[in-house]
Amino acid sequence: MTARAVAQAPVSSSDQAVAEAIVAQETQALVRWGAGDPSGFLDICHPDVTYFDPFLEERLDGLSALTSTYERLRGKIHIDSFELVNPRVVVGGEMAVLSFNFVSKDGNDTLRWNCTEVYRSAAPRWLIVQTHWSFVQPAGATA
């Protein structure tokens, strides 16, 4: 699998270090996801995580609910390559927001997503407390 991501430069060097760590963590989780292993994300989620996904009718609350959902997908996801397009991390104290467009390829199939992940500091690392995935659907597109 190939992956590509580049963090935009935040204002301070400490914010830059946080941004790089978060993008690296996210990229590593996505590599595992693309190999059918959702544990990469489960390992970086806070116990109080909330989760939105276009395949679910309602928000999921808590790591146990997310784990249950992800376990049903274990081994069923395959991604040949992906790209985090224009990732941006905004850091504010103990919280940081990562947003990016995600393009994944599997054979001839390409999927395009919008993603926002809210991270909270849990020294020495950062954990996801809110995650929101949606399909890219520009204005005028049909559902």
N, C-alpha and C positions, 0 to 999 in steps of 0.2 A: 504494500500500500504506500502511496506517496501522499505527503501532506505539506501544506505551505501556509504559513501565517507570519505576519509582521505587525508588531504593535506600533501604533502612532506614539510619538513622543509627548508625554504629559509635561507639565510645567517644571516640576522639581526632579532632582535625581532620585530622591526616595520614592516619589510617585512613579518614576520610570522603572525602578526596580520592582515595585509592586505590579505594575502593568505587565512587565516581561514575565514575572512569575505566574501571574494569572493566565496569560495567553499560553504559556508553556504547559501549565496544568490542564487547561481546556484542550489543547492539542493532543496531549497524551491520552486524555479520556476519550477523545474522538477516535484516535487510532485504535484503542481497545474496542470501542463501539463498532467500528467498521469491520472488526474481526469477530463480531458476534458476542462480545463480552461487555455487558453493561456495568460491570463492577468498577470500571474506571470512574464513571460518574457517581456511582453510589459511594465510593470512597471519598469523594470531595464534596458531598452534600451534607449540610447541617441536619441534625435530627428534626428541626422544625421547618424543613424545606417546603415550599409550595411550588407546584408544577402545572403549567398550562401546555397543552399539546393539541394540535388540530384533529387528532384521532379520538380525543376524549371529549365528552359532553360537558364535564365539570372539572373544576380545579381539583388537583390532588393535594392533600395536606399531610405532611409528615413523611419521614424517611421510610417507615414501614409500608405505607401505601405506595410510594414510588418503587420500593424494592419489589413489591408484589407485581406491579405493572411491568417493570423491567425484566423480572424473571421469566415472564411469559414470552419475552422477546429473545432470551438468551439463545445464541446459536442460529438465530433466524435472520440476522442482519449481516449483509456483506457489502462492503464498499471497496472498490479498487483504488480510488484516489479521492481526495477532497481538498478544498481550499477554504480558508477563512478569509473572506474578502473584506478589506478595509476594517479590521478590528479596531475598536476604540475602547479604551479603559479610562473611566473618570473616577478618580480616587478622592474620597472625602472622609478623612479621619479613619474610623474603623470599618467603613463600607467602601465598596468599589462596584462600579457597574461596567460590565463588558457587553458590548453590542457588536454584532457582525452579521454579514451575510455568509451563508454556508452553501457551498456548491459541492455536491457529492456525485461521483460517477461509479456506476457498476455496469460493465460491458458498454452497451450503447445507451443506457438509461442515465439521464442527468436529472437530479432533483435540486431545487433552489429553495432555500429557507431564509427566514429572518430569525435571529436569536438574540435574546437579552438575558443575561445572567447577572444577578445581584449577589455579590460576595460579601462576607463579613469576616473580619480578621479573627482567627482562632490560632494565635501564635503557636507554632512558627509558620503556619500556612493559612490560607484563606479557604473558606468553605462557602458553597452555594446555598443561599437562603431563599432565593426565588429564581425560577427558570421559566422562560416563555419561548416556545418554538411555534412558528407559523410559516405557512407556505408563502413564497413570494408570489403575489398576484397584483401586478400593476393595475392602475385605474383603467377601466375599459375592458379588462380581461373577463372572460366568462368563467364561472365556477364549474 
